Amino acid sequence: MSNGQQKRFCIIQEMSNARKISLRKMSISIGFPGMTVPFVYPQQNCSSKIVEFILQRKRELDSQRNSYLKSCLILEIDTIDNNIISDLDLFHTVISKYLNISFYVLTKFGIIEPNEIHQPILTYSDLLPENYQQVIFIPIASIPAIKDLKEMLRIGEKDNLNNTYLKVLPNKNLHVDALFKEVFTKVLDFEVLSANQGKFNQSLPRKAHEIRILNFKHGYSASKSIGDLLHDPTISRKHFGYVLDSTYNFS
């Protein structure tokens, strides 16, 4: 290396070191609630204004999410593999984008190791963690669109339901292929799937696609397990007046 090249290299290295010193590293929550990623930005230049704008926009989006603090969603699975784990993460991310609500995974006893799943795990012998007034059980193979989910969450309050068990069966269950699943993962918008329903294979609804809703206006009996609540003969069975056109299967 010539003297000129060596001097130029030293100058570049000093500039690089100075730039590193001028940066501070911090963790901020960007994207969706619960997702925190490390982000590096300058303290005193125009980029800091951009970062502040991003943070402000995120705060605005968070404030626009519908809150359902007395309700919870429970996603039901009966097997486990990498695809199921991916689907759980995807649905949880979508839910967190649009709704502020508790989210759990319900599984048969002993089929998985807890560290394989990133969401809180329940079994049928467990009690619900909180005294919720509404609990919605969603099969992993029958994911509803956000607009349908919001309607289900409203129905208990709108109809003043108490101690009731509602069953919702879609008109059809659509199988999302790998291409559209990848697109959906990027945009997190069910309108993309709804606009392309004709491209998906569909199956007739069956019990595995049934969404179950428990409503307890004054809270539920904390002494009963989840399995007992689902088979409690004292809970009134009612028909759900809302027509659910379709649900989605991403597996």
Disulfide bonds with the S-S distance in Angstrom:
none
